[in-house]
Amino acid sequence: MKTYYQPLLGLTAATLLIGCGQREAPADRLSGQPGDTAGSEVRSVGTVKAPDGVAIRYEVAGRGDPTLVFVHGWSCDRSYWRPQIDDFTKSHRVVAVDLGGHGESGLDRKNWTMAAFAGDVRAVVEELNLQKVVLVGHSMGGPVILEAARLMPDRVVALIPVDFFSEVDRRIPAEQRKAFLGPMRADFSKTTRAFVRQAMFTPRSDSALAERIARDMAAASPAVAVSAMENLLQYDQGAALAAAKPPLRLINSDLWATDLEALRRRNPNISLAVVPGVGHFLMMEDPDEFNRILARAIRDLVRP
């Protein structure tokens, strides 16, 4: 089985470290047809300022502890969690965040780091005065929630990274990072769209969903996306995992191999669940199975 980093060796397009910028379409566009909110409960939508002044958009629905805070990945937005928002509002308070530079949030930041994104998450949690929080982060959202947990040690009770941490000991040399980012800087839209279609899905994935996601991610702000990717490629996964205090449950696809032994050498509080037969966007490709696994992770990790 190919590993999480293998597509980087060719350096033909965007990185495998991405998950899912700023767009004109409404936040529900990936839940069905653009703007389709059928089946969704009425939600409140708000805006808060991040520590650096960037406007951060978020939505809240449901009630019940712990509160689940969903954090999207690189070049995505909160709509990628629509199947989970619709489901978990029945039993939990649910919050979905548009990180700075993504979705409906502001663009006035120069360096799009994991620490800055973590500040976006903290700003929302503190604005809503959430006391018992489970952070769920897809792809780049995985590092973001680890950084956010450092900022809120008394509020975060569990961390659930989704399809990011797999080969924690692998390092990407500077020359590879430079070669990799070159095509993105030259033609971000074409490079991203091709890579997402080629590397983020399985042959069994729904081709319409794959095309919608690839087209959507390719429409992100290149300035935001390239900066965020450059910072992500240099992120020290091992150090972040070793410093994490709340219990962690990884939910990964089997698209890439996960070296659980190496991960546990960094943090013995890590456990793993796998959604089989899906691509990188497992929460969208098989939402029923993903939601079942997520519900079990919450029960296992959070003390009454």
Backbone as CSV, one residue per row, in Angstrom:
resi,resn,N_x,N_y,N_z,CA_x,CA_y,CA_z,C_x,C_y,C_z
1,MET,0.848,-1.200,0.000,0.000,0.000,0.000,0.876,1.240,0.000
2,LYS,0.498,2.211,-0.817,1.308,3.419,-0.845,1.130,4.214,0.440
3,THR,2.154,4.934,0.798,2.110,5.694,2.032,1.598,7.104,1.783
4,TYR,1.361,7.796,2.893,0.797,9.139,2.847,1.649,10.100,2.051
5,TYR,2.979,9.888,2.040,3.872,10.835,1.398,4.262,10.451,-0.023
6,GLN,3.923,9.263,-0.468,4.438,8.773,-1.737,4.187,9.699,-2.916
7,PRO,2.996,10.304,-3.065,2.783,11.195,-4.199,3.703,12.408,-4.210
8,LEU,4.293,12.766,-3.083,5.218,13.895,-3.075,6.490,13.596,-3.851
9,LEU,6.822,12.318,-4.023,8.074,11.975,-4.672,8.101,12.440,-6.109
10,GLY,6.939,12.444,-6.778,6.878,12.925,-8.148,6.811,14.432,-8.231
11,LEU,6.299,15.053,-7.171,6.194,16.504,-7.112,5.519,17.071,-8.352
12,THR,4.396,16.457,-8.756,3.712,16.911,-9.953,2.563,17.850,-9.647
13,ALA,2.137,17.910,-8.367,0.981,18.747,-8.055,0.943,19.053,-6.585
14,ALA,-0.249,19.364,-6.073,-0.391,19.753,-4.678,-0.038,18.627,-3.761
15,THR,0.073,18.888,-2.485,0.617,17.901,-1.567,-0.393,16.981,-0.951
16,LEU,0.120,15.840,-0.541,-0.710,14.873,0.138,-1.003,15.271,1.554
17,LEU,-0.290,16.242,2.039,-0.560,16.677,3.392,-1.812,17.530,3.475
18,ILE,-2.387,17.882,2.356,-3.542,18.751,2.403,-4.778,18.024,2.810
19,GLY,-5.659,18.740,3.311,-7.015,18.270,3.458,-7.813,19.111,2.531
20,CYS,-8.588,19.696,3.118,-9.328,20.489,2.244,-8.989,21.909,2.460
21,GLY,-10.268,28.454,0.389,-9.952,29.706,0.474,-11.205,30.446,0.252
22,GLN,-11.103,31.159,0.088,-12.168,32.151,0.031,-12.907,31.984,-1.280
23,ARG,-14.244,31.845,-1.224,-15.030,31.619,-2.415,-16.303,32.431,-2.371
24,GLU,-16.953,32.520,-3.516,-18.180,33.294,-3.597,-19.404,32.447,-3.294
25,ALA,-19.292,31.115,-3.444,-20.459,30.257,-3.275,-20.861,30.179,-1.816
26,PRO,-22.143,29.901,-1.527,-22.585,29.771,-0.146,-21.958,28.567,0.526
27,ALA,-21.955,28.606,1.866,-21.232,27.586,2.625,-21.848,26.215,2.503
28,ASP,-23.066,26.077,2.030,-23.707,24.774,1.925,-23.532,24.129,0.559
29,ARG,-22.658,24.645,-0.279,-22.664,24.209,-1.668,-22.310,22.736,-1.842
30,LEU,-21.557,22.139,-0.906,-21.162,20.751,-1.065,-22.090,19.786,-0.353
31,SER,-23.180,20.263,0.213,-24.109,19.372,0.892,-25.076,18.718,-0.084
32,GLY,-25.090,19.135,-1.306,-25.987,18.611,-2.327,-25.864,19.542,-3.510
33,GLN,-26.939,20.159,-3.927,-26.847,21.221,-4.911,-26.398,22.500,-4.213
34,PRO,-25.795,23.422,-4.949,-25.361,24.666,-4.314,-26.493,25.328,-3.546
35,GLY,-26.206,25.638,-2.268,-27.191,26.297,-1.437,-28.227,25.384,-0.843
36,ASP,-28.132,24.086,-1.065,-29.129,23.136,-0.576,-28.922,22.875,0.898
37,THR,-29.916,23.200,1.737,-29.828,22.932,3.166,-30.917,21.982,3.609
38,ALA,-31.470,21.223,2.677,-32.542,20.293,3.025,-32.059,19.304,4.067
39,GLY,-32.879,19.061,5.065,-32.528,18.101,6.106,-31.715,18.700,7.231
40,SER,-31.306,19.950,7.112,-30.491,20.574,8.137,-31.369,21.335,9.125
41,GLU,-30.981,21.329,10.401,-31.687,22.127,11.386,-31.336,23.599,11.204
42,VAL,-32.200,24.454,11.728,-31.912,25.882,11.696,-30.676,26.150,12.543
43,ARG,-29.760,26.916,12.019,-28.509,27.196,12.704,-28.324,28.683,12.887
44,SER,-27.537,29.040,13.881,-27.118,30.428,14.011,-25.723,30.559,13.434
45,VAL,-25.485,31.661,12.777,-24.196,31.923,12.144,-23.645,33.210,12.726
46,GLY,-22.364,33.193,13.070,-21.760,34.369,13.674,-20.371,34.646,13.147
47,THR,-19.829,35.782,13.554,-18.478,36.190,13.171,-17.760,36.700,14.401
48,VAL,-16.502,36.327,14.544,-15.683,36.787,15.648,-14.322,37.188,15.097
49,LYS,-13.629,38.066,15.783,-12.300,38.479,15.355,-11.240,37.550,15.934
50,ALA,-10.349,37.071,15.085,-9.185,36.324,15.545,-8.227,37.270,16.266
51,PRO,-7.229,36.732,16.976,-6.294,37.616,17.686,-5.622,38.656,16.800
52,ASP,-5.415,38.329,15.515,-4.789,39.291,14.617,-5.803,40.145,13.863
53,GLY,-7.085,40.048,14.225,-8.103,40.898,13.639,-8.855,40.328,12.459
54,VAL,-8.477,39.144,11.968,-9.169,38.521,10.838,-10.569,38.085,11.270
55,ALA,-11.557,38.379,10.442,-12.935,37.992,10.745,-13.119,36.498,10.492
56,ILE,-13.585,35.773,11.512,-13.763,34.328,11.437,-15.244,33.999,11.496
57,ARG,-15.735,33.318,10.483,-17.145,32.930,10.383,-17.333,31.535,10.962
58,TYR,-18.446,31.342,11.649,-18.732,30.037,12.236,-20.233,29.836,12.298
59,GLU,-20.654,28.595,12.479,-22.061,28.303,12.694,-22.217,27.366,13.879
60,VAL,-23.380,27.458,14.537,-23.664,26.686,15.746,-25.035,26.045,15.596
61,ALA,-25.157,24.808,16.054,-26.456,24.130,16.037,-26.470,23.082,17.135
62,GLY,-27.673,22.665,17.532,-27.838,21.577,18.486,-27.522,21.977,19.911
63,ARG,-27.610,20.964,20.796,-27.278,21.178,22.198,-26.819,19.857,22.796
64,GLY,-26.069,19.957,23.881,-25.565,18.774,24.568,-24.055,18.749,24.629
65,ASP,-23.523,18.287,25.754,-22.077,18.159,25.954,-21.605,16.753,25.585
66,PRO,-20.323,16.668,25.167,-19.414,17.772,24.892,-19.780,18.474,23.585
67,THR,-19.329,19.711,23.464,-19.491,20.419,22.193,-18.476,19.892,21.198
68,LEU,-18.919,19.633,19.989,-18.032,19.182,18.914,-17.695,20.370,18.028
69,VAL,-16.417,20.660,17.881,-15.963,21.763,17.036,-15.252,21.159,15.828
70,PHE,-15.818,21.366,14.640,-15.295,20.781,13.411,-14.433,21.797,12.674
71,VAL,-13.224,21.350,12.297,-12.244,22.202,11.632,-11.869,21.557,10.303
72,HIS,-12.099,22.268,9.228,-11.836,21.742,7.882,-10.352,21.760,7.559
73,GLY,-10.009,21.268,6.384,-8.630,21.224,5.935,-8.286,22.306,4.932
74,TRP,-7.147,22.121,4.320,-6.560,23.090,3.394,-7.474,23.312,2.191
75,SER,-7.783,24.575,1.922,-8.587,24.977,0.763,-10.003,24.417,0.777
76,CYS,-10.516,24.115,1.948,-11.909,23.706,2.107,-12.635,24.750,2.959
77,ASP,-13.757,24.381,3.545,-14.481,25.252,4.461,-15.426,24.409,5.296
78,ARG,-16.258,25.040,6.077,-17.078,24.304,7.037,-18.131,23.424,6.364
79,SER,-18.477,23.698,5.110,-19.497,22.888,4.440,-19.058,21.443,4.236
80,TYR,-17.753,21.174,4.305,-17.277,19.802,4.126,-17.710,18.893,5.271
81,TRP,-18.164,19.491,6.356,-18.648,18.727,7.508,-20.173,18.626,7.531
82,ARG,-20.843,18.984,6.451,-22.305,19.015,6.485,-22.933,17.698,6.944
83,PRO,-22.490,16.524,6.465,-23.125,15.282,6.946,-22.963,15.061,8.446
84,GLN,-21.867,15.553,9.031,-21.658,15.399,10.465,-22.487,16.440,11.240
85,ILE,-22.569,17.646,10.736,-23.381,18.665,11.397,-24.831,18.206,11.460
86,ASP,-25.333,17.710,10.356,-26.727,17.261,10.307,-26.997,16.134,11.291
87,ASP,-26.034,15.252,11.480,-26.222,14.078,12.336,-26.020,14.411,13.811
88,PHE,-24.909,15.051,14.146,-24.537,15.185,15.551,-25.282,16.295,16.283
89,THR,-25.994,17.161,15.566,-26.810,18.143,16.262,-27.965,17.495,17.029
90,LYS,-28.237,16.238,16.755,-29.291,15.529,17.483,-28.887,15.236,18.925
91,SER,-27.584,15.196,19.192,-27.114,14.794,20.522,-26.068,15.723,21.116
92,HIS,-25.532,16.644,20.342,-24.449,17.506,20.808,-24.642,18.927,20.296
93,ARG,-24.068,19.861,21.028,-23.873,21.172,20.437,-22.741,21.038,19.432
94,VAL,-22.952,21.564,18.234,-21.989,21.423,17.146,-21.603,22.802,16.637
95,VAL,-20.305,23.001,16.457,-19.780,24.248,15.916,-18.901,23.903,14.722
96,ALA,-19.086,24.621,13.627,-18.233,24.447,12.447,-17.613,25.787,12.099
97,VAL,-16.315,25.782,11.858,-15.536,27.010,11.701,-15.013,27.125,10.274
98,ASP,-15.067,28.325,9.723,-14.291,28.657,8.529,-12.982,29.276,8.995
99,LEU,-11.873,28.575,8.828,-10.586,29.145,9.196,-10.316,30.408,8.386
100,GLY,-9.442,31.248,8.925,-9.079,32.455,8.199,-8.636,32.145,6.784
101,GLY,-9.086,32.975,5.826,-8.722,32.764,4.429,-9.541,31.736,3.706
102,HIS,-10.472,31.105,4.397,-11.299,30.040,3.835,-12.778,30.391,3.985
103,GLY,-13.589,29.835,3.108,-15.021,30.011,3.211,-15.419,31.471,3.280
104,GLU,-16.171,31.813,4.326,-16.660,33.179,4.492,-15.812,34.007,5.446
105,SER,-14.664,33.504,5.839,-13.794,34.248,6.752,-12.895,35.214,5.995
106,GLY,-12.245,36.105,6.761,-11.463,37.180,6.164,-10.142,36.729,5.574
107,LEU,-9.579,37.590,4.743,-8.347,37.298,4.007,-7.155,38.140,4.443
108,ASP,-7.352,39.048,5.401,-6.313,40.025,5.705,-5.303,39.496,6.710
109,ARG,-4.545,38.531,6.263,-3.441,37.948,7.029,-2.339,37.637,6.019
110,LYS,-1.098,37.806,6.402,-0.011,37.583,5.453,0.599,36.190,5.558
111,ASN,0.724,35.681,6.766,1.376,34.384,6.958,0.368,33.415,7.553
112,TRP,-0.028,32.406,6.765,-1.110,31.503,7.150,-0.519,30.255,7.815
113,THR,-0.233,30.394,9.091,0.426,29.335,9.851,-0.597,28.488,10.610
114,MET,-0.141,27.313,11.071,-1.010,26.468,11.881,-1.348,27.168,13.195
115,ALA,-0.394,27.918,13.743,-0.652,28.640,14.989,-1.712,29.726,14.786
116,ALA,-1.665,30.422,13.641,-2.671,31.449,13.368,-4.054,30.816,13.210
117,PHE,-4.125,29.692,12.505,-5.404,28.999,12.361,-5.923,28.531,13.723
118,ALA,-5.010,28.076,14.573,-5.411,27.658,15.919,-6.017,28.836,16.684
119,GLY,-5.468,30.028,16.483,-6.046,31.211,17.106,-7.455,31.487,16.621
120,ASP,-7.731,31.154,15.363,-9.091,31.292,14.840,-10.062,30.391,15.607
121,VAL,-9.637,29.153,15.837,-10.483,28.192,16.554,-10.702,28.649,17.988
122,ARG,-9.646,29.077,18.642,-9.782,29.538,20.023,-10.723,30.734,20.114
123,ALA,-10.646,31.649,19.161,-11.509,32.824,19.186,-12.985,32.431,19.159
124,VAL,-13.318,31.414,18.371,-14.706,30.948,18.293,-15.117,30.274,19.593
125,VAL,-14.263,29.398,20.110,-14.576,28.678,21.348,-14.782,29.658,22.499
126,GLU,-13.919,30.656,22.598,-14.052,31.632,23.685,-15.255,32.544,23.476
127,GLU,-15.554,32.897,22.237,-16.724,33.726,21.958,-18.005,33.030,22.407
128,LEU,-18.074,31.717,22.215,-19.252,30.937,22.591,-19.188,30.428,24.024
129,ASN,-18.066,30.714,24.715,-17.863,30.280,26.101,-18.064,28.773,26.254
130,LEU,-17.457,28.012,25.367,-17.564,26.555,25.410,-16.595,26.009,26.458
131,GLN,-17.076,25.110,27.287,-16.278,24.621,28.416,-15.762,23.192,28.244
132,LYS,-16.463,22.379,27.503,-16.093,20.975,27.335,-16.146,20.653,25.851
133,VAL,-14.959,20.652,25.211,-14.884,20.668,23.752,-14.113,19.462,23.226
134,VAL,-14.655,18.845,22.192,-13.938,17.863,21.387,-13.626,18.527,20.055
135,LEU,-12.344,18.599,19.715,-11.930,19.187,18.449,-11.758,18.086,17.411
136,VAL,-12.406,18.254,16.263,-12.327,17.300,15.165,-11.766,18.035,13.958
137,GLY,-10.617,17.584,13.447,-9.974,18.312,12.355,-9.590,17.416,11.206
138,HIS,-10.051,17.745,10.013,-9.725,16.955,8.824,-8.453,17.467,8.167
139,SER,-7.550,16.556,7.852,-6.314,16.831,7.130,-5.549,17.978,7.776
140,MET,-5.346,19.109,7.105,-4.636,20.208,7.745,-5.298,20.612,9.053
141,GLY,-6.595,20.353,9.166,-7.285,20.615,10.422,-6.733,19.803,11.576
142,GLY,-6.038,18.691,11.291,-5.412,17.888,12.347,-4.352,18.671,13.106
143,PRO,-3.330,19.180,12.423,-2.372,20.047,13.113,-3.013,21.266,13.757
144,VAL,-4.016,21.833,13.100,-4.661,23.027,13.654,-5.291,22.727,15.009
145,ILE,-5.977,21.579,15.127,-6.623,21.297,16.415,-5.603,20.967,17.500
146,LEU,-4.466,20.375,17.129,-3.428,20.152,18.135,-2.892,21.469,18.666
147,GLU,-2.678,22.424,17.757,-2.204,23.741,18.186,-3.276,24.465,18.993
148,ALA,-4.533,24.325,18.609,-5.611,24.975,19.352,-5.730,24.411,20.758
149,ALA,-5.520,23.105,20.910,-5.606,22.489,22.234,-4.542,23.054,23.180
150,ARG,-3.383,23.394,22.645,-2.345,24.003,23.483,-2.819,25.349,24.032
151,LEU,-3.621,26.042,23.253,-4.100,27.366,23.647,-5.252,27.302,24.637
152,MET,-5.914,26.137,24.722,-7.112,26.010,25.560,-7.069,24.728,26.385
153,PRO,-6.051,24.532,27.210,-5.904,23.253,27.914,-7.041,22.928,28.863
154,ASP,-7.739,23.946,29.342,-8.831,23.697,30.292,-10.179,23.473,29.620
155,ARG,-10.224,23.602,28.308,-11.493,23.469,27.596,-11.548,22.220,26.714
156,VAL,-10.420,21.801,26.170,-10.398,20.699,25.199,-10.230,19.374,25.926
157,VAL,-11.189,18.475,25.741,-11.168,17.187,26.441,-10.752,16.032,25.542
158,ALA,-10.760,16.212,24.225,-10.344,15.148,23.313,-10.030,15.742,21.954
159,LEU,-9.155,15.052,21.229,-8.733,15.472,19.894,-8.979,14.333,18.913
160,ILE,-9.598,14.645,17.778,-9.866,13.621,16.773,-9.386,14.137,15.413
161,PRO,-8.100,13.904,15.099,-7.597,14.252,13.761,-8.103,13.230,12.736
162,VAL,-8.449,13.722,11.565,-9.021,12.871,10.523,-8.107,12.866,9.295
163,ASP,-7.511,11.723,9.019,-6.727,11.457,7.807,-5.597,12.438,7.570
164,PHE,-4.814,12.683,8.625,-3.593,13.468,8.453,-2.386,12.724,8.980
165,PHE,-2.394,12.356,10.249,-1.212,11.761,10.868,-1.098,10.298,10.470
166,SER,-0.024,9.975,9.743,0.186,8.586,9.342,1.662,8.212,9.357
167,GLU,2.530,9.070,8.838,3.973,8.801,8.811,4.694,9.908,9.564
168,VAL,4.655,9.836,10.863,5.090,10.959,11.681,6.594,11.209,11.606
169,ASP,7.390,10.194,11.271,8.839,10.359,11.256,9.382,10.838,9.918
170,ARG,8.537,10.955,8.908,9.002,11.375,7.580,9.236,12.876,7.540
171,ARG,10.330,13.295,6.926,10.637,14.713,6.757,10.750,15.024,5.268
172,ILE,10.329,16.208,4.881,10.391,16.632,3.487,11.520,17.643,3.346
173,PRO,12.592,17.301,2.619,13.731,18.216,2.489,13.332,19.524,1.823
174,ALA,14.127,20.566,2.083,13.815,21.900,1.564,13.727,21.917,0.047
175,GLU,14.600,21.175,-0.626,14.568,21.198,-2.082,13.303,20.546,-2.636
176,GLN,12.805,19.528,-1.924,11.543,18.929,-2.338,10.372,19.868,-2.099
177,ARG,10.396,20.563,-0.985,9.323,21.532,-0.718,9.303,22.614,-1.793
178,LYS,10.494,23.096,-2.166,10.586,24.143,-3.177,10.081,23.644,-4.522
179,ALA,10.497,22.449,-4.902,10.052,21.890,-6.174,8.561,21.621,-6.176
180,PHE,8.052,21.220,-5.045,6.631,20.918,-4.928,5.759,22.161,-5.045
181,LEU,6.193,23.236,-4.380,5.412,24.463,-4.362,5.492,25.223,-5.677
182,GLY,6.510,24.951,-6.482,6.683,25.655,-7.751,5.465,25.581,-8.656
183,PRO,4.967,24.372,-8.951,3.778,24.288,-9.823,2.550,24.967,-9.231
184,MET,2.421,24.945,-7.904,1.291,25.621,-7.291,1.382,27.128,-7.491
185,ARG,2.575,27.672,-7.377,2.760,29.110,-7.576,2.547,29.494,-9.038
186,ALA,2.944,28.607,-9.954,2.828,28.908,-11.383,1.385,28.832,-11.872
187,ASP,0.669,27.826,-11.443,-0.729,27.660,-11.878,-1.464,26.893,-10.788
188,PHE,-1.903,27.624,-9.778,-2.507,26.986,-8.614,-3.742,26.177,-8.976
189,SER,-4.630,26.754,-9.738,-5.899,26.089,-10.033,-5.686,24.772,-10.773
190,LYS,-4.908,24.794,-11.841,-4.675,23.581,-12.632,-3.951,22.519,-11.816
191,THR,-2.937,22.923,-11.071,-2.148,21.986,-10.280,-2.996,21.326,-9.203
192,THR,-3.761,22.113,-8.481,-4.570,21.580,-7.387,-5.668,20.670,-7.905
193,ARG,-6.353,21.095,-8.947,-7.460,20.290,-9.474,-6.977,18.928,-9.947
194,ALA,-5.844,18.904,-10.643,-5.316,17.637,-11.142,-4.894,16.732,-10.003
195,PHE,-4.219,17.299,-9.023,-3.729,16.454,-7.925,-4.865,15.857,-7.113
196,VAL,-5.855,16.662,-6.786,-6.969,16.171,-5.986,-7.656,15.012,-6.698
197,ARG,-7.886,15.157,-7.987,-8.550,14.086,-8.737,-7.694,12.819,-8.787
198,GLN,-6.384,12.994,-8.919,-5.504,11.850,-9.131,-5.101,11.139,-7.852
199,ALA,-4.981,11.862,-6.748,-4.369,11.288,-5.552,-5.266,11.212,-4.337
200,MET,-6.404,11.871,-4.326,-7.212,11.950,-3.124,-8.396,10.990,-3.094
201,PHE,-8.571,10.234,-4.166,-9.724,9.342,-4.242,-9.299,7.963,-4.718
202,THR,-10.162,6.998,-4.503,-9.926,5.637,-4.975,-10.681,5.435,-6.293
203,PRO,-10.386,4.349,-6.996,-11.149,4.070,-8.226,-12.643,3.886,-7.967
204,ARG,-13.006,3.551,-6.733,-14.414,3.336,-6.405,-15.118,4.610,-5.939
205,SER,-14.372,5.689,-5.796,-14.975,6.936,-5.317,-15.972,7.482,-6.326
206,ASP,-16.962,8.193,-5.806,-17.954,8.826,-6.657,-17.287,9.915,-7.499
207,SER,-17.315,9.756,-8.807,-16.583,10.677,-9.678,-17.157,12.092,-9.634
208,ALA,-18.469,12.214,-9.444,-19.074,13.543,-9.375,-18.617,14.271,-8.121
209,LEU,-18.569,13.557,-6.988,-18.088,14.167,-5.751,-16.620,14.557,-5.888
210,ALA,-15.813,13.675,-6.469,-14.395,13.976,-6.649,-14.201,15.221,-7.500
211,GLU,-14.968,15.354,-8.555,-14.836,16.518,-9.430,-15.293,17.785,-8.722
212,ARG,-16.364,17.717,-7.964,-16.845,18.884,-7.230,-15.820,19.363,-6.218
213,ILE,-15.217,18.418,-5.486,-14.214,18.798,-4.491,-12.972,19.359,-5.166
214,ALA,-12.514,18.712,-6.236,-11.328,19.188,-6.944,-11.547,20.597,-7.491
215,ARG,-12.706,20.841,-8.077,-13.019,22.158,-8.624,-13.113,23.201,-7.514
216,ASP,-13.703,22.802,-6.405,-13.876,23.716,-5.283,-12.535,24.111,-4.670
217,MET,-11.686,23.130,-4.415,-10.390,23.429,-3.824,-9.512,24.249,-4.753
218,ALA,-9.649,24.009,-6.059,-8.865,24.760,-7.036,-9.276,26.222,-7.110
219,ALA,-10.451,26.562,-6.560,-10.930,27.938,-6.556,-10.490,28.721,-5.333
220,ALA,-9.683,28.102,-4.476,-9.201,28.789,-3.275,-8.290,29.959,-3.643
221,SER,-8.086,30.848,-2.677,-7.144,31.954,-2.866,-5.723,31.403,-2.960
222,PRO,-5.031,31.577,-4.089,-3.660,31.048,-4.199,-2.724,31.609,-3.129
223,ALA,-2.871,32.879,-2.791,-1.974,33.472,-1.789,-2.135,32.788,-0.442
224,VAL,-3.378,32.542,-0.047,-3.633,31.845,1.210,-3.143,30.408,1.129
225,ALA,-3.513,29.727,0.060,-3.230,28.297,-0.062,-1.735,28.005,-0.098
226,VAL,-0.981,28.767,-0.860,0.458,28.509,-0.964,1.149,28.785,0.363
227,SER,0.781,29.876,1.013,1.371,30.176,2.318,1.050,29.086,3.332
228,ALA,-0.217,28.678,3.382,-0.606,27.630,4.324,0.118,26.330,4.024
229,MET,0.239,25.977,2.739,0.929,24.743,2.376,2.409,24.784,2.734
230,GLU,3.023,25.930,2.494,4.440,26.064,2.834,4.660,25.856,4.326
231,ASN,3.786,26.409,5.139,3.896,26.214,6.585,3.560,24.786,6.983
232,LEU,2.591,24.195,6.321,2.191,22.831,6.647,3.296,21.835,6.349
233,LEU,3.998,22.020,5.245,5.069,21.107,4.862,6.227,21.127,5.856
234,GLN,6.339,22.205,6.624,7.413,22.307,7.610,6.940,21.992,9.030
235,TYR,5.687,21.620,9.157,5.126,21.383,10.484,5.742,20.143,11.118
236,ASP,6.153,20.252,12.367,6.779,19.140,13.092,5.689,18.292,13.741
237,GLN,5.240,17.283,13.035,4.157,16.440,13.521,4.522,15.721,14.818
238,GLY,5.732,15.188,14.854,6.148,14.413,16.023,6.156,15.240,17.285
239,ALA,6.707,16.445,17.212,6.757,17.312,18.384,5.361,17.702,18.831
240,ALA,4.486,17.971,17.863,3.117,18.365,18.212,2.370,17.225,18.883
241,LEU,2.523,16.025,18.368,1.848,14.877,18.974,2.398,14.596,20.369
242,ALA,3.710,14.724,20.526,4.311,14.468,21.834,3.832,15.462,22.880
243,ALA,3.538,16.687,22.453,3.114,17.726,23.387,1.620,17.690,23.677
244,ALA,0.861,16.943,22.903,-0.595,16.934,23.060,-0.992,16.267,24.367
245,LYS,-1.854,16.902,25.144,-2.287,16.380,26.439,-3.602,15.613,26.390
246,PRO,-4.612,16.080,25.646,-5.874,15.325,25.628,-5.689,13.989,24.897
247,PRO,-6.538,13.013,25.178,-6.479,11.758,24.415,-6.791,11.992,22.948
248,LEU,-6.133,11.185,22.089,-6.297,11.335,20.650,-6.857,10.057,20.040
249,ARG,-7.823,10.194,19.164,-8.286,9.084,18.339,-8.154,9.518,16.882
250,LEU,-7.263,8.862,16.154,-7.138,9.134,14.734,-8.233,8.386,13.988
251,ILE,-8.879,9.054,13.053,-9.791,8.379,12.133,-9.218,8.574,10.736
252,ASN,-8.671,7.501,10.178,-8.002,7.573,8.887,-8.714,6.713,7.855
253,SER,-8.494,7.028,6.598,-8.879,6.118,5.530,-7.762,5.092,5.357
254,ASP,-7.998,4.089,4.519,-6.926,3.141,4.207,-6.277,3.477,2.869
255,LEU,-6.455,4.713,2.409,-5.820,5.152,1.173,-4.307,5.141,1.323
256,TRP,-3.827,5.465,2.532,-2.408,5.435,2.846,-2.200,4.641,4.130
257,ALA,-1.035,4.052,4.271,-0.730,3.267,5.464,-0.477,4.182,6.651
258,THR,-0.934,3.758,7.830,-0.690,4.491,9.068,0.283,3.713,9.930
259,ASP,1.392,4.341,10.289,2.393,3.716,11.150,2.025,4.021,12.608
260,LEU,1.112,3.219,13.149,0.606,3.475,14.497,1.691,3.300,15.548
261,GLU,2.581,2.365,15.340,3.668,2.157,16.305,4.528,3.407,16.444
262,ALA,4.879,4.017,15.312,5.678,5.251,15.357,4.904,6.380,16.021
263,LEU,3.622,6.454,15.752,2.803,7.486,16.372,2.752,7.316,17.888
264,ARG,2.612,6.075,18.335,2.527,5.825,19.775,3.858,6.025,20.483
265,ARG,4.956,5.955,19.754,6.236,6.295,20.371,6.270,7.774,20.732
266,ARG,5.559,8.580,19.987,5.485,10.007,20.285,4.445,10.310,21.358
267,ASN,3.349,9.555,21.331,2.275,9.816,22.290,1.502,8.525,22.530
268,PRO,1.641,7.920,23.704,0.970,6.644,23.974,-0.544,6.757,24.073
269,ASN,-1.082,7.976,24.122,-2.526,8.162,24.237,-3.240,8.194,22.891
270,ILE,-2.558,7.725,21.840,-3.136,7.713,20.500,-3.776,6.362,20.218
271,SER,-4.999,6.393,19.696,-5.636,5.196,19.177,-6.079,5.475,17.745
272,LEU,-6.436,4.425,17.024,-6.712,4.548,15.595,-7.976,3.805,15.220
273,ALA,-8.800,4.438,14.382,-9.920,3.775,13.725,-9.803,4.057,12.233
274,VAL,-10.203,3.094,11.417,-10.042,3.204,9.963,-11.392,3.064,9.276
275,VAL,-11.659,3.956,8.333,-12.810,3.823,7.444,-12.294,3.204,6.152
276,PRO,-12.646,1.980,5.849,-12.049,1.297,4.697,-12.693,1.672,3.373
277,GLY,-11.893,1.553,2.321,-12.428,1.650,0.968,-12.807,3.024,0.497
278,VAL,-12.308,4.055,1.145,-12.653,5.424,0.759,-11.381,6.227,0.541
279,GLY,-11.552,7.411,-0.016,-10.430,8.302,-0.229,-10.216,9.240,0.942
280,HIS,-9.540,10.341,0.652,-9.121,11.275,1.691,-10.299,11.978,2.365
281,PHE,-11.387,12.148,1.649,-12.555,12.834,2.203,-13.549,11.816,2.736
282,LEU,-13.081,11.016,3.676,-13.843,9.889,4.194,-15.146,10.298,4.836
283,MET,-15.184,11.478,5.442,-16.409,11.928,6.108,-17.497,12.291,5.116
284,MET,-17.111,12.484,3.853,-18.075,12.785,2.808,-18.378,11.560,1.947
285,GLU,-17.368,10.712,1.748,-17.565,9.533,0.906,-18.404,8.454,1.589
286,ASP,-18.197,8.270,2.883,-18.979,7.270,3.631,-19.398,7.889,4.956
287,PRO,-20.311,8.862,4.912,-20.660,9.591,6.139,-21.293,8.709,7.206
288,ASP,-22.064,7.701,6.828,-22.698,6.846,7.832,-21.656,6.096,8.654
289,GLU,-20.686,5.491,7.983,-19.639,4.761,8.704,-18.748,5.714,9.481
290,PHE,-18.404,6.823,8.861,-17.579,7.803,9.562,-18.285,8.300,10.815
291,ASN,-19.558,8.619,10.715,-20.288,9.143,11.871,-20.396,8.099,12.971
292,ARG,-20.557,6.838,12.576,-20.610,5.767,13.579,-19.285,5.689,14.335
293,ILE,-18.178,5.753,13.617,-16.854,5.686,14.233,-16.593,6.926,15.084
294,LEU,-17.004,8.081,14.602,-16.811,9.311,15.375,-17.614,9.271,16.666
295,ALA,-18.858,8.806,16.608,-19.685,8.708,17.815,-19.043,7.783,18.841
296,ARG,-18.496,6.682,18.377,-17.835,5.756,19.289,-16.582,6.385,19.888
297,ALA,-15.827,7.130,19.079,-14.630,7.797,19.589,-14.976,8.785,20.683
298,ILE,-16.050,9.525,20.496,-16.468,10.488,21.520,-16.834,9.775,22.807
299,ARG,-17.577,8.684,22.687,-17.945,7.905,23.887,-16.716,7.353,24.593
300,ASP,-15.750,6.882,23.829,-14.547,6.274,24.416,-13.636,7.298,25.079
301,LEU,-13.550,8.484,24.506,-12.542,9.451,24.923,-13.016,10.414,26.005
302,VAL,-14.300,10.655,26.059,-14.811,11.702,26.944,-15.444,11.094,28.174
303,ARG,-14.944,11.505,29.313,-15.504,11.018,30.577,-16.842,11.704,30.868
304,PRO,-17.792,10.993,31.418,-19.104,11.603,31.751,-18.925,12.776,32.721
